[in-house]
Amino acid sequence: MAKKPEFFELIRPDHNFDFVGKTKPLLATSVLLVLLSFLMLVINTLLPGRGHALNFSVDFRGGTEMRIDFTKDVDPSQIREAMDAGGFKDTEVVPLTEFKGAFLTRFTAVSPLSPEQAQKAENMLREKLGKDTVRKFEFSEGGDKAYLRLSKPSEPDAIRGILTAAGVTTNAVQRFGRAEDNIYEIVLRGLDSEVRKALEAKFGAGSVAQIPSVGSVGAKAGEDLRNNGIISLLAAIGFIMLYILVRFDFRYGPGTVIALLHDAILVMGAFAVTYKEFSLTTIAAILTVIGYSMNDTIVVFDRIRENASRLRDKKFPEVVNTSVNETLSRTILTSMTVFFVTLAMNIWGTGVIRDFAFAMNVGVIVGTYSSIFVASPILIWLNEKSIASQKKGSQRPKSSTTPV
């Protein structure tokens, strides 16, 4: 007779830990952590140096993110002062520990010409060249060029002089298109050049070694990205609930959805506490956590459904406890595999990779926890409500009619 193959199990299924008996204090802990996560969002808006519920990246807030490498030792507070003097208000400065003398700056400007400056320049052009002469002054947020349409020709140097007087720094002003159209292309000085100028005015010429990366997102685009991220999370949870309702029944769906919301909120709370950058990559990580948590919950619920029909002599809470114990080894091994891989990414990764890994580290822990201590207790509670409702319906006296 062939020997039955043995598989490695971290925890043998014949162990019987009393998970169900510990659900009340652990559910209370979950509720407390969820409330603290929301409270931390409010606290962050009041804390000096933070000012926002989450450390939203440029993706969501709009603005420019720029890495600046210095040739000398400088302090973040000095960089903020220099940027403020150069017209870049409320600049956030974060030292990049993996690169010596490198800083990540974040500010609201997305182009070298602000809307206020553009309006001032247009008003001065109309004043100097004549109201009827200036037909249109076109400038788009985030661009490095502007276009001036006149009713009669003018000298490019004269236009450039007016713009300089209005505080607009240009690299060139030249004719554009056909001569009879009287269109002039205004090449603005790059945003990185303006930042370099502001910093070197304080720290000295040559103090900025290089500006290797510049990324800008308009305020409207940032708002759209933020709204789309929220919609994607809600849509994912909605489709998951629909899947649960089709595969199981109404008792299983609410517990899964509440567990998923629990996981997403606690991951968000972790970012609120640490004030790590919350970006589109973080949204992707939360969606991954939701999928992982649902998969873990489905495994437990499948075993509960199997045992509910097999162990009819046991009460439903005992069936749930047995099922959790039987799947515990698989749950821990799967969670540890994902956790250690993402932990390595968190330790040795950089930038958005590290933020993604951090979200996954937190998500794996809370996702494993919620499958056992959030989803399962809610299932037990709904099952008890269902049984009580059925008993109440069966005990209701039937109405009788007296024949005439």
C-alpha positions as CSV (number, residue, x, y, z in Angstrom):
1,M,0.0,0.0,0.0
2,A,1.4,3.3,-1.1
3,K,2.3,5.7,1.8
4,K,0.2,8.8,1.9
5,P,2.4,11.8,1.1
6,E,3.0,14.2,3.9
7,F,3.1,18.0,3.4
8,F,4.7,20.6,5.5
9,E,2.3,22.3,7.9
10,L,3.4,25.1,10.1
11,I,0.4,24.4,12.4
12,R,-1.2,21.0,12.4
13,P,-5.0,21.1,11.7
14,D,-5.8,19.0,14.8
15,H,-5.0,22.0,17.0
16,N,-8.0,23.8,18.3
17,F,-7.3,27.4,19.2
18,D,-10.3,29.3,20.5
19,F,-10.4,32.1,17.9
20,V,-14.2,32.6,18.3
21,G,-13.9,33.1,22.0
22,K,-11.5,36.0,21.5
23,T,-13.4,37.9,18.9
24,K,-15.1,40.4,21.1
25,P,-12.0,42.1,22.5
26,L,-10.2,41.9,19.1
27,L,-13.3,43.4,17.3
28,A,-13.2,46.2,19.8
29,T,-9.5,46.7,19.1
30,S,-10.3,46.9,15.3
31,V,-13.0,49.5,15.9
32,L,-10.6,51.5,18.0
33,L,-7.9,51.4,15.3
34,V,-10.4,52.4,12.6
35,L,-11.5,55.4,14.7
36,L,-7.8,56.3,15.4
37,S,-7.1,56.2,11.7
38,F,-9.9,58.8,11.0
39,L,-8.8,60.8,14.0
40,M,-5.2,60.9,12.7
41,L,-6.5,62.4,9.5
42,V,-7.9,65.4,11.5
43,I,-4.8,65.7,13.7
44,N,-2.5,65.9,10.6
45,T,-4.4,68.9,9.3
46,L,-3.6,70.7,12.6
47,L,0.0,69.6,13.1
48,P,2.7,72.1,12.1
49,G,4.8,70.7,9.3
50,R,2.0,68.6,7.9
51,G,-1.1,70.6,7.3
52,H,-2.8,67.9,5.2
53,A,-4.8,64.8,6.2
54,L,-2.4,62.7,4.1
55,N,0.9,63.4,2.5
56,F,-0.6,63.6,-0.9
57,S,1.8,63.4,-3.8
58,V,1.9,65.7,-6.7
59,D,-0.4,63.2,-8.5
60,F,-3.3,64.3,-6.2
61,R,-2.5,67.8,-5.1
62,G,-1.2,69.2,-8.3
63,G,2.1,71.1,-8.5
64,T,5.7,70.3,-9.2
65,E,8.0,67.7,-7.6
66,M,11.7,68.4,-8.2
67,R,14.8,66.7,-7.1
68,I,17.7,69.0,-6.4
69,D,21.3,68.0,-5.8
70,F,23.6,70.4,-4.0
71,T,27.4,70.7,-4.0
72,K,27.5,71.8,-0.4
73,D,25.8,70.9,2.9
74,V,22.5,72.8,3.2
75,D,19.6,72.7,5.7
76,P,16.0,72.0,4.6
77,S,14.8,75.2,6.4
78,Q,17.4,77.3,4.4
79,I,16.1,75.7,1.2
80,R,12.5,76.7,2.1
81,E,13.6,80.3,2.8
82,A,15.4,80.5,-0.5
83,M,12.4,79.1,-2.4
84,D,10.0,81.5,-0.6
85,A,12.2,84.4,-1.5
86,G,12.1,83.3,-5.1
87,G,8.3,83.2,-5.2
88,F,7.8,79.5,-4.5
89,K,5.6,79.7,-1.4
90,D,5.0,76.8,1.0
91,T,7.6,74.5,-0.5
92,E,8.0,71.1,1.1
93,V,11.6,69.9,1.4
94,V,12.5,66.2,2.1
95,P,16.1,65.0,2.4
96,L,16.9,61.9,0.2
97,T,19.0,59.8,2.5
98,E,20.1,57.5,-0.2
99,F,21.7,60.4,-2.1
100,K,24.2,62.7,-0.4
101,G,23.2,66.4,-0.7
102,A,20.0,65.5,-2.6
103,F,16.5,66.9,-1.6
104,L,13.0,66.4,-3.0
105,T,11.1,69.6,-3.2
106,R,7.4,70.0,-3.7
107,F,5.5,73.2,-4.5
108,T,2.3,74.4,-6.1
109,A,3.7,76.1,-9.2
110,V,3.6,74.0,-12.4
111,S,5.1,76.4,-14.8
112,P,7.4,79.5,-14.8
113,L,4.4,81.8,-15.4
114,S,1.6,81.8,-12.9
115,P,-2.0,82.8,-13.9
116,E,-1.6,86.0,-12.0
117,Q,1.7,86.8,-13.8
118,A,0.1,86.0,-17.1
119,Q,-2.8,88.4,-16.4
120,K,-0.4,91.1,-15.4
121,A,1.7,90.6,-18.5
122,E,-1.4,90.8,-20.8
123,N,-2.6,94.0,-19.1
124,M,0.8,95.6,-19.5
125,L,1.0,94.5,-23.2
126,R,-2.4,96.1,-23.8
127,E,-1.3,99.3,-22.0
128,K,2.0,99.6,-23.9
129,L,1.0,98.3,-27.4
130,G,-2.7,99.5,-27.3
131,K,-5.9,97.8,-26.3
132,D,-6.9,97.3,-29.9
133,T,-3.5,96.0,-30.9
134,V,-3.4,93.0,-28.6
135,R,-6.0,90.5,-29.9
136,K,-5.1,87.5,-27.7
137,F,-2.5,86.4,-25.2
138,E,-2.5,82.6,-24.9
139,F,-0.8,80.6,-22.1
140,S,-1.7,77.1,-20.8
141,E,-0.8,76.0,-17.2
142,G,2.2,73.8,-17.2
143,G,3.5,75.0,-20.5
144,D,6.8,76.7,-21.2
145,K,5.6,78.9,-24.1
146,A,3.1,81.6,-24.6
147,Y,1.6,83.1,-27.8
148,L,0.7,86.7,-28.5
149,R,-1.6,87.6,-31.4
150,L,-1.5,91.3,-32.5
151,S,-3.5,93.3,-35.1
152,K,-0.4,94.9,-36.4
153,P,3.3,94.0,-36.4
154,S,5.7,94.9,-33.5
155,E,9.3,94.4,-32.7
156,P,10.1,91.2,-30.7
157,D,12.6,93.1,-28.6
158,A,9.9,95.6,-27.6
159,I,7.6,92.8,-26.6
160,R,10.3,91.1,-24.6
161,G,11.1,94.4,-22.8
162,I,7.4,94.8,-21.8
163,L,7.3,91.2,-20.5
164,T,10.5,91.8,-18.5
165,A,9.0,94.9,-16.9
166,A,6.0,92.8,-16.0
167,G,8.3,90.3,-14.2
168,V,8.2,87.6,-16.8
169,T,11.6,86.1,-17.6
170,T,11.9,84.9,-21.2
171,N,14.5,83.1,-23.2
172,A,13.3,84.4,-26.6
173,V,10.5,86.2,-28.4
174,Q,10.1,85.4,-32.0
175,R,7.7,85.6,-34.9
176,F,5.5,82.5,-35.4
177,G,3.6,81.3,-38.4
178,R,2.8,83.6,-41.4
179,A,4.0,87.2,-41.3
180,E,0.5,88.6,-42.0
181,D,-0.9,86.8,-38.9
182,N,1.2,88.8,-36.5
183,I,1.7,85.9,-34.0
184,Y,4.7,85.9,-31.7
185,E,6.0,82.9,-29.8
186,I,7.3,83.7,-26.3
187,V,9.7,81.1,-25.0
188,L,9.6,81.2,-21.2
189,R,12.5,80.5,-18.9
190,G,12.2,76.9,-17.6
191,L,10.8,76.3,-14.1
192,D,14.0,74.5,-13.1
193,S,16.1,77.5,-14.2
194,E,13.9,79.8,-12.0
195,V,14.4,77.4,-9.0
196,R,18.2,77.2,-9.6
197,K,18.3,81.0,-9.8
198,A,16.4,81.4,-6.4
199,L,18.6,78.8,-4.7
200,E,21.9,80.2,-6.0
201,A,20.9,83.7,-5.0
202,K,21.1,82.4,-1.4
203,F,23.7,79.7,-1.4
204,G,26.0,81.2,-4.1
205,A,26.8,80.4,-7.8
206,G,27.4,76.7,-8.5
207,S,25.8,75.6,-5.2
208,V,23.2,73.6,-7.2
209,A,25.0,70.6,-8.9
210,Q,22.0,69.5,-10.9
211,I,18.2,69.1,-11.1
212,P,17.9,65.6,-12.5
213,S,14.1,65.2,-12.3
214,V,11.1,67.5,-12.6
215,G,7.5,66.4,-12.6
216,S,4.4,68.6,-12.8
217,V,0.7,67.9,-12.5
218,G,-2.0,70.6,-12.9
219,A,-4.4,71.1,-10.0
220,K,-7.4,70.0,-12.1
221,A,-5.6,66.8,-13.3
222,G,-4.6,66.1,-9.6
223,E,-8.2,66.4,-8.5
224,D,-9.3,64.1,-11.3
225,L,-6.7,61.5,-10.4
226,R,-7.7,61.6,-6.7
227,N,-11.4,61.2,-7.6
228,N,-10.7,58.4,-9.9
229,G,-8.6,56.6,-7.3
230,I,-11.5,56.8,-4.8
231,I,-13.9,55.5,-7.5
232,S,-11.6,52.6,-8.3
233,L,-11.6,51.6,-4.6
234,L,-15.3,51.7,-4.3
235,A,-15.9,49.9,-7.6
236,A,-13.5,47.1,-6.5
237,I,-15.3,46.6,-3.2
238,G,-18.7,46.7,-5.0
239,F,-17.7,44.0,-7.5
240,I,-16.3,41.9,-4.7
241,M,-19.5,42.1,-2.8
242,L,-21.4,41.1,-5.9
243,Y,-19.1,38.1,-6.4
244,I,-19.6,37.0,-2.7
245,L,-23.4,37.2,-3.1
246,V,-23.3,35.0,-6.2
247,R,-20.9,32.5,-4.8
248,F,-22.3,32.3,-1.2
249,D,-25.4,33.9,0.3
250,F,-26.3,37.1,2.0
251,R,-24.7,36.0,5.4
252,Y,-21.2,35.9,3.9
253,G,-21.2,39.1,1.9
254,P,-21.3,41.9,4.6
255,G,-18.5,40.3,6.7
256,T,-16.2,40.3,3.6
257,V,-17.0,43.8,2.6
258,I,-16.5,45.1,6.2
259,A,-13.2,43.3,6.4
260,L,-12.1,44.9,3.1
261,L,-13.1,48.3,4.3
262,H,-11.3,47.6,7.6
263,D,-8.1,46.7,5.8
264,A,-8.2,49.7,3.4
265,I,-8.8,52.2,6.3
266,L,-6.0,50.7,8.5
267,V,-3.5,51.0,5.6
268,M,-4.6,54.6,5.1
269,G,-4.2,55.1,8.8
270,A,-0.7,53.8,8.7
271,F,0.1,56.3,6.0
272,A,-1.5,59.0,8.1
273,V,0.6,58.1,11.2
274,T,3.9,57.8,9.4
275,Y,3.0,60.6,6.9
276,K,4.6,58.7,4.0
277,E,3.7,59.9,0.6
278,F,0.2,58.9,-0.6
279,S,0.3,58.5,-4.3
280,L,-1.3,56.5,-7.2
281,T,1.1,53.7,-6.3
282,T,-0.4,53.6,-2.8
283,I,-3.9,53.3,-4.4
284,A,-2.6,50.4,-6.4
285,A,-1.2,48.8,-3.2
286,I,-4.5,49.2,-1.4
287,L,-6.3,47.6,-4.3
288,T,-3.8,44.7,-4.1
289,V,-4.4,44.4,-0.4
290,I,-8.1,44.2,-1.0
291,G,-7.7,41.4,-3.5
292,Y,-5.3,39.6,-1.2
293,S,-7.6,39.9,1.8
294,M,-10.6,38.8,-0.1
295,N,-8.8,35.7,-1.4
296,D,-7.8,34.8,2.2
297,T,-11.4,35.3,3.4
298,I,-12.8,33.2,0.6
299,V,-10.6,30.3,1.6
300,V,-11.8,30.4,5.2
301,F,-15.5,30.9,4.1
302,D,-15.2,27.9,1.7
303,R,-14.1,25.7,4.5
304,I,-16.8,27.0,6.8
305,R,-19.5,26.2,4.2
306,E,-18.1,22.7,3.7
307,N,-18.0,22.0,7.4
308,A,-21.4,23.5,8.0
309,S,-22.9,20.7,5.9
310,R,-20.5,18.0,7.2
311,L,-20.5,18.8,11.0
312,R,-24.2,19.2,11.5
313,D,-24.0,18.0,15.1
314,K,-21.9,21.1,16.1
315,K,-23.1,24.6,16.7
316,F,-22.2,27.1,14.0
317,P,-19.6,29.1,16.1
318,E,-17.8,25.7,16.7
319,V,-17.9,25.0,13.0
320,V,-16.4,28.4,12.3
321,N,-13.6,27.9,14.9
322,T,-12.8,24.4,13.5
323,S,-12.6,25.8,9.9
324,V,-10.3,28.7,10.9
325,N,-8.0,26.2,12.7
326,E,-8.0,23.9,9.6
327,T,-7.0,26.7,7.3
328,L,-4.6,28.5,9.7
329,S,-1.4,26.8,8.5
330,R,-2.2,27.8,4.9
331,T,-3.1,31.3,5.9
332,I,0.1,31.9,7.8
333,L,2.4,30.4,5.2
334,T,0.8,32.4,2.4
335,S,0.9,35.6,4.5
336,M,4.5,35.1,5.5
337,T,5.6,34.5,1.9
338,V,4.0,37.8,0.7
339,F,5.1,39.7,3.8
340,F,8.8,38.8,3.6
341,V,9.0,39.5,-0.1
342,T,7.5,43.0,0.4
343,L,9.6,43.5,3.5
344,A,12.7,43.1,1.4
345,M,11.3,45.6,-1.1
346,N,10.6,48.0,1.8
347,I,14.1,47.7,3.2
348,W,16.1,47.8,0.0
349,G,13.7,49.5,-2.4
350,T,13.6,53.2,-3.0
351,G,10.9,55.8,-3.9
352,V,7.5,54.6,-4.9
353,I,8.7,50.9,-4.6
354,R,9.3,51.4,-0.9
355,D,5.9,53.1,-0.4
356,F,4.1,50.3,-2.3
357,A,6.0,47.7,-0.1
358,F,5.1,49.5,3.1
359,A,1.4,49.5,2.2
360,M,1.6,45.8,1.4
361,N,3.4,45.0,4.7
362,V,0.6,46.7,6.7
363,G,-2.1,45.2,4.4
364,V,-0.9,41.6,4.7
365,I,-1.0,41.8,8.5
366,V,-4.4,43.5,8.8
367,G,-5.8,41.3,5.9
368,T,-4.8,38.1,7.6
369,Y,-6.2,39.4,10.9
370,S,-9.5,40.6,9.5
371,S,-10.2,37.3,7.8
372,I,-10.2,35.6,11.2
373,F,-11.3,38.3,13.6
374,V,-13.6,40.6,11.6
375,A,-15.2,38.6,8.7
376,S,-15.8,35.4,10.7
377,P,-17.5,37.0,13.7
378,I,-19.8,39.0,11.5
379,L,-20.7,35.8,9.7
380,I,-21.6,34.2,13.0
381,W,-23.7,37.1,14.0
382,L,-25.6,37.2,10.8
383,N,-26.2,33.4,10.9
384,E,-27.7,33.8,14.4
385,K,-29.9,36.6,13.2
386,S,-31.0,34.5,10.3
387,I,-31.9,31.5,12.5
388,A,-33.8,33.8,15.0
389,S,-35.7,35.3,12.1
390,Q,-36.7,31.9,10.8
391,K,-37.8,30.7,14.2
392,K,-39.8,33.8,14.7
393,G,-41.5,33.3,11.3
394,S,-42.3,29.6,12.1
395,Q,-43.8,30.4,15.5
396,R,-46.1,33.2,14.2
397,P,-49.7,31.9,14.5
398,K,-51.5,31.4,11.2
399,S,-54.6,33.6,10.7
400,S,-57.9,31.7,10.6
401,T,-61.2,32.6,9.0
402,T,-64.6,31.7,10.4
403,P,-67.0,30.4,7.8
404,V,-70.2,32.3,7.4
